[in-house]
Amino acid sequence: MTFFPASLRWRTLVVMIAALVLSQVAALWLLHEYVTEPRHEMRVGQFVSHLKTISAALATMDPEQQQRFIASIAEKEGIRILPVRGDEHMRPAADRPPLRFFRERIREIFGPDAEVYVRGGEGPGGEPPRSRLRPPVLWIRLPAGEHGFWVAFPPGRIERDPLTALFAWGAAGLAIAIAATFFLVFRLNRPLGELARAAEKLGKGGDPAPVSETGPSEIRAVARAFNQMKDDLQKSQRERATFLAGISHDLRTPLARLRLEVEMLGDKVEGGTQGGMVQDLDDMNAIIDQFIDFTRSEAAEPLAPIDLAELARSCAERAARGGADVRCELDEVPLMMLRPLAMRRLVDNLIANAARHAGGEIRVRVTRGEGRATLSVLDRGPGIPAGLVERLKQPFTRRDEARSGSSGAGLGLAIADRVAMLHGGTLDLLARAGGGLEARVSLPLAV
């Protein structure tokens, strides 16, 4: 069991997202080490230098100048400056990583006792309690001559909040990766899907249109090879059909003359011998009929609404008129879009196969299941070993040991299997309960 997705789309998406995550981790580390951290240190250094300038300026001013200077700083920079009165209830701010560098710098400038504070009523790190709405504030005590001043400033002056940028970066990268993946896979899946549908149709005996030779060079090469293969297969099939049709046509006339001559022998030969000769000629004609059926292209026949049960009944009645013992068990099934002549050839071949190799009673059964209709031809013959089922569906294949007394060209099951596949169904050769064979054709009702 594997958790890796099976489709090309999702595999490509997983690989691209994994590559994106790794690349972003590396990019963020490099950005932090060589861009963000140096810029943050420079920004903190500039603010500490600014505080030093404020401290020096306040030390040189009289009270009136200090008031004007403090008001100007508050208006322009949003920094509040208050004289130290001794009852501010300050306490050190939490030891967070963003504040450590700032503490180090202010201690270098203002001495080892310099500290970052918060008011006693504020939360850890300067955050206000939930019941209060004023923004968080950090405090630092500046010496200014004989007096001291408290300087209040927002944490944003010395801290950074990279999470928003990180989430935005990650979301944008993920969206770009997903969009790029679906674009690439769409460009690949469209010709591959067309190729898969054409290959499926060709495998069922159809004649698909040439596959579009578009997309990347590798996809074009595959499409070009498929089109060439399809042309070669069709050419080979046409040559084989022409060959078989020619032989079948050429044999008709001499066989007809032979039958006429055999029937005119009269008393010159024994009746049993004459009957055997006529039977052999009929078998030859039956083989020729199979050749002709095999050379036909069922895919060219148009679909039509057909009652499968009624079609099976008519085939069984025709076989019964020819001497076969056929019984029908037919359920009602909805009309299906089928190729009438091809389906008649399928049923006729299965009944003829059962009559030739099994004899006795033959049952033709039509049933309806979930989304499928099933046509079965059942006999009480010797059956077929499970290991030979697929082999006997191939053209010109016979197994006399499995079906004694066989005759024919070995095309009946091949024709039936080809017609079933053409209609999106399957032909299964199953052991019948109590002995014998069940040739079961399962067709989708949506056909």
N, C-alpha and C positions, 0 to 999 in steps of 0.2 A: 504494500500500500504506500503510495507517495502523495505528499501534500503539494507537490509542485503542479501548477495548473497544466492542463493538456493542450489548450488552444494557443495558437501563435500569438493572438492578441494579448492574453493575460501573461504569457511568459515574457513577451517583450516589455509589457508594463512593469512586471516585477523586476526585471533586470535593469530597466532604466531608472526606476525609483531607487533601487539599491545603489546604483552608480551615482545618482543624484545625492542621496543621503551622505555617502562617503565623500563625495567631492565637496559638499557643503560643510561637512565637519572639518575637512582639511582647510577649506577657504576661511571658515570662521576662526579657526585657530591661528592661521596666518594673519588674518585681519586683526585679531586681538593682540597678537604679539608685535606686529610691525606697524599697525595704524591706530587702532582704538586706544590701546594702553599708552603709547607715547603721546597721543593727542590729549588723553585725559590727564596725564602727568603735567603736560604743558599748561593745560587749562587751570589745574589746581595751583600750579606754580604762579601763574599770572594772578590768580585771585589772592593768594597769600601775599604776593608783592603789593597788590592793591590795598590789602589790609594794613601792610606795613606803612604804605604811603598815608593812609587815613590816620593811623596812629601818630605818625610824625607830624602831620598837619594839625591834628587836635592839640598836640603838645605845645605848638607855637602860637595858638590863638587865645584871645581873651574870651570870656563867657559869651559875649554878644556875637562874636565871630563864629564861635563854636555852634551856637544855635542856628545861625544862617547856614553854616556848612552842613550841619546835620539835616536840616530841612531840604537842602539841595540834593544831598545824597539819597534821601528817602524818595524824593520826587523822581530823580533821574534813574536810579538803579534799584529801587525797591529794597534798600538795605536800611533797617532801623538801627539807630544808635541811641542808647540810653545811658545816662551816668550810673555808675555803681553806687547803690545805696545800702547794700548789705542785707536786704531782706527779700531777695528775688527767688529763694528756694530752688536754686539750680542744682542739678545733679548730672554726672557724666553721661554722655550719650552711649548707647549700646555699641559694643565693639564689633561693628560690621566691617567686612573687607573694604568697601569703598571709602570708609572714614580713616583707615589706618594710614594711608599715604598722606592725607591731609594733616593728621596729627603729627606725623613725623616732620612735615614742612613747617608747621607753625611752631613746633618746639625748637627747630633750628633757628627760627627768627626771633621768637619771643621768650625762649628759655624752656627748660625741661618741665616747668610746672604748667605750661599752656595746655589747655584742654578744650574739648568740644562738649557743650552742655545742652541739656533740654530743661524746660521749666518743669517744676514738680507736678503740675497738673496735666502734663502731656504724656502720651503713651511711650513705650520703649522706642528709642531711636528718634524721638521727636514727633511721632505720630500722635494726633489728637485722640482723646477717648471717643467712643462711639457717640456719646451724647453731645459732642461739640463739633461744630462745622468749620472752625477756622483751619487754615492749611497748616501742615507741619512746619516747624521752624527750628533751626539750629542756632546755638548761641556760642560766642567766643568772647573772652575778656581781653580787651586791649589796654595796655598801659599807655598813658598819655601825660607825661610829666608827673606831677604830684597826684593826679587823679587817674581813675580808671573808667573805662566805658564798656558797656555791653553792646556787642554788634550782633544783631539778629538777621539771618538770611535764610532763604529757602534751600533745602537739601540739593535742589537741582544745580546749584552753583558748583558743587563739588562731587556730586554723585551722578551716575548715568543709569538709565533704565533701558538696557539692551533687549529686554524680552519682547517688546512690541516690534522692534525692527527685526528680531530673530524670527518671530512668528510670521511676520509679513513676508520676509525673505523666503522662509520655508514654504509657506502657502503658495507664493508666486512661483517658486521653483517646481513645486508639486503639480500645480495647474499646468505649467508649461510642459512638464514631462508627460502628463496624461494626454494633453492635446497633441503633442508631437508623436506619442505612441499610437494614438488612434489614427492620426494622419498617415503614419508610415504603414501601420497594419492594414488600413483601408486600401492603400495603394498596392499592398501585397495580396490581401485577401480577395479583392475583386477578381483579378485574373486567376488566382488559385481556385476560387470558388467556381468560376466559369469552367476551368479545366476539370475540376472534380465532377461537376454535373455532366460535362461532355463525356468523360471517361465512364461514368455510371451508365449513361444512355447507350454508349457504344458497347459496354459489357452486356447490356440486356438485348443486344441485337438491333438497336436503333441506328439511325443515321444522323448524328449531331452535326450542327453547322460548324464550320472551322472556328477554332478558338482564336480570339483576338490576340495578336502578337504585340502587346503593349506592356508597359511597366519597365522595371529594371532589366538589364541585359540578360541576367540569369533566368528571369521569368520568361522573357521573350524566347530564349533558347529552348526552354522546356515546352512552351506553347508551339514553337516551330517544329520541334521533334514530335510532339503529339499529332499535329496536323499531318506530318509526313507519315507517321505510323498509321493513322487512320486511312490515308489514301492508299498506302501499301496493302493494308488489310482488305479494304474494299476491292482493290484491283485483284488481289489473290482470290477473294470470294467470287468475284465476277468470272474469273477464269475457271474456277472450280465448277461454278454453276453452269457455265457454257459447256464445259467438258462433260459433266454428268447429263445435262440436257441433250447434248449431241449423241452420246452413247445410247441414252434411253430412246430417243427418236429413231435411231438407226436400228435398234433391236426390235422395235414394234412390228415392222413389216415381216422379217423372217419368222418371228414367233407366230404371227397370224397365219403365215403359210404353213408352218409346222402343225399348228392346231387343226387347220383345215385338212391337211393330209392325214393326220392321226384319226380324225373323225371319219374319213373316207375309207379307212382300212377295212372296216366292216368285219367280216369273218376271217380275214387273213391273220389276225392275232387274237389271242385270248382276251376275253372281256376284262379280266383283272389287269392284264398288262396295259390294255388300251386306257382303262380308267386311271392307272398310275401315271401314264404318259400325259394325259390331260391335266391331272393334278400338278405334275411338275411344270407344265406350261403355265398353269394358273399361278403357281408360286413365282415363276419368273416374271409374269406380268405384275404381280404384287410388289416384287422387288423394284421393278421399273417405276411403279407408282410411288414408292417410297423415295426413290431418287428424285423424281419430279417434285414431290412435296418438299424435300430437303432443299432443293435449289430455289424455292420460292422465298421471297423476302416479305415476311409477315408485317414488317414495320411500315410498308407502303400502304397497307390496307387501312382505311379510315375507321375511327371508333364509332360505335353506334350503341344506343341503349338496348341491352339484351337481358332477357330473363334466363338466368343460368340454369334454373331447374327445367324450364321448357326446352332449352337447347340440349340438356343431357337426356331428356325424355326422347326427343326426336332421334338422337344418335343411338340410343338403346333400341328403339323400335326398328331402325334401319339394320342394326346388327342382328336383331331377332329375325327379321325377314331373311337374313342370310344364313340362318341356321343356328345362331348362338343362343344359349339359354341365359337370358338377361332379365334381371328383376330390378325394379327401381324403388328407392326410398328417398323421396324428394320433399324437403321442407320449402316453405315459401321464403324467397329472398327478394330484396328490392332490385329494381332494374340497375344494371351495371354497365358502364361504358367499356365495351369489349370490341375486339375485332372478330366478327362472326365466323368467317371462314377459318381463321387461325384457330379459334376455340373448337370448332367442329373437328379440325384435324387433330387437335390435342385429345379430345374425348374418343374419337374413332381409333386413334393409335393405341390408347390405353386399353380400350375394350378388345381390339384385335390382338394386342399383346397377351392379354389374359386368356382369350379364347385359344390362341395358338399354343401357349406354353402350359396352361393349366387345364383347360376344358372344364366340363361340369358347369355348375351354376355360377353366374357372375352377377354381382350386385353393384349397381350404380347408385351412389348416395350423395345427396346435396344437403348440407347443413349450414346453419348460420351461427357464428360466434360473435365475440365482441369486436366489432369493426372489420370482420373478415367473413368471407364465404368459403366453404370448403367443399370441394368435389372429390369423391373417392370412388375408385374402381377396385372391388375386392374379389379375390378368387380363392380357391382351395388347392392351389397347385403346390409345388415343392418350395416355393419362396426363393428369396435371394439372400445369401449371407451378407451380414452388415458390412463386412470389409470390401465387398464388391459393388456396393450401391453407387458410389460416385463414379467408379470406373465404367459401369454399364450405362451411365448417362452420356458418355462420350460417343461421337459418331462412329459408326462401323465397328462397334464393340459388341461381342457376343460371348456368352458363357454357357456353352452347351451342358457343362457338368451341373450348372445350377438350374437350368431349365431344359430338361431333356426333350429331344424331338424337335428342337428349334429349327426354324428356317427364317429366311429374310435377310436383309442387309445390315441389321443392327442399327437402324436409324429411328425406330419408333419412339424410344425413350428420349433420344437426343432432340427430336422434333418437339415432343411434349415439354421437355425441360426448357427449350428455347422459347416456346410460346408462353409458358408460365412466367419466365423472367421478363419477357417483353411487357407483360401486364403488371409488373411489380410484385409477382407472386413467387411461390416456390413449389417444386415437385419433390416429394419425399416418398421413398420406397420403404415401407414399414412391414414388420412381421405382423400378420393378422392373428388375433387371439383364436386359438384352436387350430392353427395351421393355415398356411397360405400367405398371400401377399396383399397389402393395401397400398395402392398407388394413390397418394393424397396430394391434391393441388389446392393450395391455400392462396386466396386472392383478396386483396384489400377491397372493401366495399366502396371506397372512394374512387376507384379506378373508373 
